Amino acid sequence: MSILTARPLTATAFAPFGDVLEAAGTPDRLINAGLCGRFHDRARLDFGPGGRPGLSIFEARPRSLPYRFDLVERHPEGSQAFLPMTEHPFLVIVAPDAGGRPGPPLAFLTAPGQGINLLRGTWHGVLTPLAAPGLFAVVDRIGDTPNLEEYRYPHPFEVRAG
């Protein structure tokens, strides 16, 4: 079994896989008579041909660290954004594409208030909240064509806290 250390989620480290969604820094503009800061256009949303954006609510069973996994998946027809509906951190597992299969995975631990947007075709682990309730608003592609590929690594990985 291979050991992964979960590192803090940062926009720079996560950029090859997607976007970190958070209200960090100075808002791009003030709206609502100056009472609301807008952090504008923070995700590279992509819904592919024949699809449309959809907003769903996911309720995932919490897990704990250390966490073992061997399953990753990707969505070739669209991006997928996860916005936690609580302040609890969650685990994010991603892997680069290696010729149509996932390469070595990486693990990130979100900070309170962070969400993610996975780019179209990015290999990733299943939704992994670390506390109850595991509620997320999810923006992804809705369409009639298949949009899920799964891969099981030949050996499990274990993710530990950093």
Rosetta blueprint (number, residue, H / E / L):
1 M L
2 S E
3 I E
4 L E
5 T E
6 A E
7 R E
8 P E
9 L L
10 T L
11 A H
12 T H
13 A H
14 F H
15 A L
16 P L
17 F L
18 G E
19 D E
20 V E
21 L E
22 E L
23 A L
24 A L
25 G L
26 T L
27 P L
28 D L
29 R E
30 L E
31 I E
32 N L
33 A L
34 G L
35 L L
36 C E
37 G E
38 R E
39 F L
40 H L
41 D L
42 R L
43 A L
44 R L
45 L L
46 D L
47 F L
48 G L
49 P L
50 G L
51 G L
52 R E
53 P E
54 G E
55 L E
56 S E
57 I E
58 F E
59 E E
60 A E
61 R L
62 P L
63 R L
64 S L
65 L L
66 P L
67 Y E
68 R E
69 F E
70 D E
71 L E
72 V E
73 E E
74 R E
75 H L
76 P L
77 E L
78 G L
79 S L
80 Q E
81 A E
82 F E
83 L E
84 P E
85 M L
86 T L
87 E L
88 H L
89 P L
90 F E
91 L E
92 V E
93 I E
94 V E
95 A E
96 P L
97 D E
98 A L
99 G L
100 G L
101 R L
102 P E
103 G L
104 P L
105 P L
106 L E
107 A E
108 F E
109 L E
110 T L
111 A L
112 P L
113 G L
114 Q L
115 G E
116 I E
117 N E
118 L E
119 L L
120 R L
121 G L
122 T L
123 W E
124 H E
125 G L
126 V L
127 L L
128 T E
129 P E
130 L L
131 A L
132 A L
133 P L
134 G E
135 L E
136 F E
137 A E
138 V E
139 V E
140 D E
141 R E
142 I E
143 G L
144 D L
145 T L
146 P L
147 N L
148 L L
149 E E
150 E E
151 Y E
152 R E
153 Y E
154 P E
155 H E
156 P E
157 F E
158 E E
159 V E
160 R E
161 A E
162 G L
